[in-house]
């Protein structure tokens, strides 16, 4: 017996068979998507947090005044490590190698604030707080090794509740 998608009938009409999803047709696109950008000799990057960023420390959200460059970067790498567990071709960041590079990065020109946002859970019948940090800041330091991962993080977001759209950020090169 043939297996189909849930809303697909088991008929053999040519119109129906043309509309079926063919994962083999997508393989070239998938391979290109998982390539990291090349490292670039950069010492400053502007980061704009476009949706609330939720990073927790010891079970509590980090507030804007307490956020550090290390918190942000570890969150970016943690998300990419999770992605590499689910996507076999995705490059796994080597945290031991990148740890020294992360420790040398600092914030500048941080304009961050807390944005409260809630959603209603129909299953739990309660409102769930999804607030987080929004705004912009500049990462300063030797970002050459970190740049590819920071840039790819734009697509995968970082922090908690990324499946709800949180943690989206945009990277631009710093112009003096």
Sine and cosine of phi, psi and omega as CSV:
sin_phi,cos_phi,sin_psi,cos_psi,sin_omega,cos_omega
0.00,0.00,0.70,-0.72,0.01,-1.00
-0.98,0.21,0.63,-0.78,0.06,-1.00
-0.98,-0.19,0.70,-0.72,-0.02,-1.00
-0.81,-0.59,0.17,-0.99,0.15,-0.99
-0.89,0.45,0.35,-0.94,-0.11,-0.99
-0.82,0.57,-0.61,0.79,-0.07,-1.00
-0.99,-0.13,0.30,0.95,-0.07,-1.00
-0.96,-0.29,0.72,-0.69,0.05,-1.00
-1.00,0.01,0.34,-0.94,-0.02,-1.00
-1.00,0.02,0.72,0.69,0.07,-1.00
-0.99,-0.14,0.26,-0.96,-0.11,-0.99
-0.93,-0.38,0.35,0.94,0.00,-1.00
-0.90,0.44,0.52,-0.85,-0.05,-1.00
-0.91,0.42,-0.55,0.84,0.02,-1.00
-0.91,0.42,-0.67,0.74,-0.01,-1.00
-0.92,0.39,-0.67,0.74,-0.05,-1.00
-0.94,0.35,-0.49,0.87,0.04,-1.00
-0.94,0.34,-0.43,0.90,-0.06,-1.00
-1.00,0.05,-0.08,1.00,-0.01,-1.00
-0.95,0.33,0.54,-0.84,0.03,-1.00
-0.97,0.25,0.75,-0.66,0.01,-1.00
-0.89,-0.46,0.98,-0.19,-0.04,-1.00
-0.89,0.46,-0.45,0.89,0.01,-1.00
-0.91,0.41,-0.48,0.88,0.00,-1.00
-0.95,0.32,-0.33,0.95,-0.06,-1.00
-1.00,-0.10,-0.03,1.00,-0.15,-0.99
-0.90,0.44,-0.62,0.78,0.00,-1.00
-0.90,0.44,-0.68,0.73,0.01,-1.00
-0.89,0.45,-0.66,0.75,-0.04,-1.00
-0.90,0.43,-0.65,0.76,-0.01,-1.00
-0.90,0.43,-0.64,0.77,0.00,-1.00
-0.92,0.40,-0.62,0.79,-0.06,-1.00
-0.89,0.46,-0.52,0.86,-0.11,-0.99
-1.00,-0.02,0.06,1.00,0.05,-1.00
-0.98,0.18,0.74,-0.68,0.04,-1.00
-0.97,0.23,0.52,-0.85,0.15,-0.99
-0.90,0.44,0.40,-0.92,0.02,-1.00
-0.95,0.32,0.56,-0.83,0.09,-1.00
-0.86,0.51,0.58,-0.81,0.02,-1.00
-0.78,-0.63,0.55,-0.83,0.01,-1.00
-0.97,0.23,1.00,0.02,-0.08,-1.00
-0.78,-0.62,0.66,-0.75,0.05,-1.00
-0.88,-0.47,-0.04,1.00,0.06,-1.00
-0.53,-0.85,0.72,-0.69,0.08,-1.00
-0.71,-0.70,0.69,-0.72,0.11,-0.99
-1.00,0.01,0.74,-0.67,0.03,-1.00
-0.87,-0.48,0.82,-0.58,0.09,-1.00
-0.93,-0.37,0.88,-0.48,0.04,-1.00
-0.99,0.14,0.96,-0.29,-0.12,-0.99
-1.00,0.07,-0.50,0.86,0.11,-0.99
-0.80,-0.60,0.38,-0.92,-0.09,-1.00
-0.80,0.60,0.73,-0.68,0.04,-1.00
-0.99,-0.16,0.86,-0.51,0.01,-1.00
-0.93,-0.37,0.94,-0.33,0.10,-1.00
-0.86,-0.50,0.81,-0.59,-0.02,-1.00
-0.97,-0.25,0.60,-0.80,0.10,-0.99
-0.75,-0.66,0.86,-0.52,-0.05,-1.00
0.80,0.60,0.66,0.75,0.10,-1.00
1.00,0.10,-0.01,1.00,-0.01,-1.00
-0.84,-0.54,0.58,-0.81,0.02,-1.00
-0.91,0.41,0.61,-0.79,0.08,-1.00
-0.98,0.21,0.76,-0.65,0.00,-1.00
-1.00,0.10,0.33,-0.94,-0.06,-1.00
-0.82,0.58,-0.61,0.79,-0.04,-1.00
-0.93,0.37,-0.41,0.91,-0.06,-1.00
-0.99,-0.15,-0.15,0.99,-0.03,-1.00
-0.92,0.39,0.72,-0.69,0.05,-1.00
-0.87,-0.49,0.23,-0.97,0.04,-1.00
-0.88,0.47,-0.61,0.79,0.00,-1.00
-0.90,0.43,-0.66,0.75,0.05,-1.00
-0.85,0.53,-0.73,0.68,-0.02,-1.00
-0.89,0.46,-0.76,0.65,-0.07,-1.00
-0.92,0.38,-0.63,0.78,0.04,-1.00
-0.90,0.44,-0.61,0.79,0.05,-1.00
-0.90,0.44,-0.65,0.76,0.05,-1.00
-0.88,0.48,-0.74,0.68,-0.03,-1.00
-0.94,0.35,-0.58,0.81,0.03,-1.00
-0.90,0.44,-0.67,0.74,0.03,-1.00
-0.90,0.45,-0.67,0.74,-0.01,-1.00
-0.94,0.35,-0.52,0.85,0.08,-1.00
-0.91,0.42,-0.67,0.75,0.06,-1.00
-0.88,0.48,-0.67,0.75,0.00,-1.00
-0.89,0.45,-0.61,0.79,-0.03,-1.00
-0.93,0.36,-0.38,0.93,0.06,-1.00
-0.96,0.28,-0.44,0.90,-0.05,-1.00
-0.98,-0.21,-0.39,0.92,0.00,-1.00
-0.89,-0.46,0.94,-0.33,-0.16,-0.99
-0.91,0.43,-0.51,0.86,-0.03,-1.00
-1.00,0.07,-0.09,1.00,-0.06,-1.00
-0.97,0.24,0.76,-0.64,-0.04,-1.00
-0.93,0.36,0.76,-0.65,0.00,-1.00
-0.99,0.11,0.84,-0.54,0.04,-1.00
-0.94,0.35,0.67,-0.75,0.03,-1.00
-1.00,0.00,0.99,-0.13,-0.09,-1.00
-0.89,0.45,-0.54,0.84,0.01,-1.00
-0.89,0.45,-0.68,0.73,-0.02,-1.00
-0.94,0.34,-0.60,0.80,-0.09,-1.00
-1.00,0.06,-0.22,0.97,-0.06,-1.00
-0.84,0.55,-0.69,0.72,0.00,-1.00
-0.92,0.40,-0.59,0.81,0.04,-1.00
-0.92,0.40,-0.63,0.78,0.01,-1.00
-0.90,0.43,-0.66,0.75,-0.04,-1.00
-0.91,0.42,-0.39,0.92,0.00,-1.00
-1.00,0.02,0.08,1.00,-0.05,-1.00
-0.99,-0.17,0.65,-0.76,0.01,-1.00
-0.77,-0.63,0.19,-0.98,0.09,-1.00
-1.00,-0.07,0.50,-0.86,0.20,-0.98
-0.59,-0.81,0.42,-0.91,0.09,-1.00
0.76,0.65,0.67,0.74,-0.02,-1.00
-0.97,0.23,0.83,-0.56,0.10,-0.99
-0.82,-0.57,1.00,0.10,-0.12,-0.99
-0.87,-0.49,0.56,-0.83,0.09,-1.00
-0.52,-0.85,0.29,-0.96,-0.02,-1.00
-1.00,0.04,0.72,-0.70,0.06,-1.00
-0.88,-0.47,0.90,-0.44,0.01,-1.00
-0.99,0.11,0.73,-0.69,0.01,-1.00
-0.54,-0.84,0.65,-0.76,0.02,-1.00
-0.76,-0.65,0.44,-0.90,0.12,-0.99
-0.76,-0.65,0.42,-0.91,0.01,-1.00
-0.99,-0.16,0.79,-0.61,0.05,-1.00
-1.00,-0.07,0.92,-0.39,0.02,-1.00
-0.92,0.40,-0.53,0.85,-0.01,-1.00
-0.94,0.33,-0.72,0.69,-0.04,-1.00
-1.00,0.05,-0.24,0.97,-0.01,-1.00
0.87,0.49,0.60,0.80,0.04,-1.00
-0.60,-0.80,0.33,-0.94,0.13,-0.99
-0.99,0.12,0.66,-0.75,0.00,-1.00
-0.90,-0.43,0.79,-0.61,0.00,-1.00
-0.96,0.27,0.79,-0.61,0.04,-1.00
-0.78,-0.63,0.51,0.86,0.01,-1.00
-0.92,0.38,0.28,-0.96,0.01,-1.00
-0.15,-0.99,-0.16,-0.99,-0.07,-1.00
-1.00,-0.02,0.76,-0.66,0.12,-0.99
-0.79,-0.61,0.29,-0.96,0.00,-1.00
0.74,-0.68,-0.45,-0.89,0.00,-1.00
-0.55,-0.84,0.36,-0.93,0.03,-1.00
-0.38,-0.92,0.20,-0.98,0.04,-1.00
-0.90,-0.44,0.79,-0.61,0.12,-0.99
-1.00,0.06,0.76,-0.65,-0.02,-1.00
-0.82,-0.57,0.62,-0.78,0.00,-1.00
0.68,-0.73,-0.13,-0.99,0.04,-1.00
-0.98,0.20,0.98,-0.20,-0.08,-1.00
-0.98,-0.21,0.17,0.98,-0.07,-1.00
-0.82,0.57,-0.78,0.63,-0.02,-1.00
-0.96,0.29,-0.49,0.87,-0.09,-1.00
-0.99,0.11,-0.42,0.91,-0.12,-0.99
-0.78,0.62,-0.75,0.66,-0.03,-1.00
-0.85,0.53,-0.64,0.77,-0.03,-1.00
-0.96,0.28,-0.62,0.78,0.04,-1.00
-0.90,0.44,-0.67,0.74,-0.02,-1.00
-0.92,0.40,-0.69,0.72,0.02,-1.00
-0.92,0.40,-0.50,0.86,0.02,-1.00
-0.87,0.50,-0.37,0.93,0.08,-1.00
-0.85,0.53,-0.55,0.84,-0.06,-1.00
-1.00,0.08,-0.49,0.87,-0.08,-1.00
-0.97,-0.24,-0.15,0.99,-0.02,-1.00
0.90,0.43,-0.07,-1.00,0.02,-1.00
-0.45,-0.89,0.22,-0.98,-0.02,-1.00
1.00,0.07,-0.30,-0.96,-0.02,-1.00
-1.00,-0.01,0.38,-0.93,0.07,-1.00
0.87,0.48,0.59,0.81,0.04,-1.00
-0.91,0.41,-0.47,0.88,0.03,-1.00
-0.93,0.38,-0.31,0.95,0.07,-1.00
-1.00,-0.05,0.08,1.00,0.02,-1.00
1.00,-0.09,0.03,1.00,-0.02,-1.00
-0.99,0.16,0.34,-0.94,0.07,-1.00
0.99,0.16,0.27,0.96,0.02,-1.00
-0.98,0.21,0.73,-0.69,0.04,-1.00
-0.66,-0.75,0.30,-0.95,0.00,-1.00
-0.81,-0.59,0.69,-0.72,-0.04,-1.00
-0.94,-0.33,0.73,-0.68,0.13,-0.99
-0.72,-0.70,0.46,-0.89,0.06,-1.00
-0.96,0.27,0.60,-0.80,-0.03,-1.00
-0.98,0.22,0.80,-0.61,0.06,-1.00
-0.95,-0.32,0.75,-0.66,-0.02,-1.00
-0.99,0.11,0.00,0.00,0.00,0.00
